[in-house]
Amino acid sequence: MQKATNQRERTNVIQVSTRRDRRFFLYLSKVILKEFKSIELHALGEAISTGVNVAEQLSRLGYVTIQKIETLTFSSEQKGRDDRSFNRKKVKMIIVLQRANDFEKLMENFKPAPRN
């Protein structure tokens, strides 16, 4: 993980969630890749399919190369309705993407879709 030192701590890690669609994460990835040479997509549970879709589409369009895919399983303690604790297993995927050599050229031709 890389960090930049400015007013707001910028990082190359994107926490992929199911609250936003893949187009948001595609756009965000391109913006962060302008600043960093690599990005990490961290997806938890159901968001894994969105993270994989974003990585695959960025790679297919030539913006990045996939450097590493890592999966983790861990337990997290949660409380039930009757205040009893139980462990729940969660799955996390980390996808490391490296900026492609012709990224700058592709970004010159990139035009974001107009907002409605």
Order of alpha helices (4+ residues) and beta strands (2+ residues): beta-beta-beta-alpha-beta-alpha-beta-beta-alpha
